[in-house]
């Protein structure tokens, strides 16, 4: 599909000159925007961007992984069970799981804030 956009001059100046690279830059930007709208994270940059907005506990609890990221984790976990991972895949899985762990911790803390202090015995 062909789309015509009007962009500020400062953004136009930063676009790659190569058509494919320019298209990739626009697709990446739109993908990031869609993830933000869906409250999805894909990597550390997304997590940092999300928390830089000072989200409410409710927004943190609603945070979720990008579906493509979740599928990649599942693929790597299955391959690890079947045949094992090569060093590059191990590093990728470690990085993916580190982000998942950090988000899980943040969600647990947000839930604790929403639920209030535990009852006294």
Buried (B, 14 or more C-beta within 10 A) or exposed (E): EEEEEEEEEEEEEEEEEEEEEEEEBBEEEEEBEEBBEEBBBBBEEBBEBBBEEEBEBEEBBBBBBBEEBBEBBEEBBEBEEEEEBEEEBEEBBEEBEEBBEBBEEBBEEBEEEEEEEEEEE
